[in-house]
Amino acid sequence: MLIRGETPVGVFSTEEEAYEAGIKQFAELPFLIARVEEGEPPHPAGLELLRQMGFLARAGMSDEDIDRFLETVYEDRSHQHPREVDPR
C-alpha cells in the first residue's frame, strides 16, 4: 500500500510497483510503503506510530531524521517493562 501523510493512495501487487507509483506521483516528497496482509487489525500503538511518522514527514523531516528520532524515542522506553502486580 502506498501512503502519503495519513492518506492511503493505492494498493499494489509488489513493493516495487508501489515505489514506482510513489516516485511518479510525489517525486521528492516523502511517502510510505506498507505491506498489507490478512490477519488481525493493527495494534492502536502501531497506528499511532504511523500518524507520528506522517506528521514528522509533513513537518519536513527527512526519512533518516525520522528513523533516528523514532529509534531514540523507543530506546528511551525500552527500559519500561510491564511489572507483575500481586493482587493480594
WOWOCOR-V765635 format. One record per run of one state. SS is the DSSP state (H for helix, E for strand, C for the rest). FROM is the first residue (numbers start at 1). TO is the last residue. If there is no record, write none. Layout:
# WOWOCOR-V765635
ss:SS from:FROM to:TO
ss:SS from:FROM to:TO
This chain:
# WOWOCOR-V765635
ss:C from:1 to:1
ss:E from:2 to:4
ss:C from:5 to:6
ss:E from:7 to:10
ss:C from:11 to:14
ss:H from:15 to:26
ss:C from:27 to:31
ss:E from:32 to:33
ss:C from:34 to:43
ss:H from:44 to:58
ss:C from:59 to:62
ss:H from:63 to:77
ss:C from:78 to:88
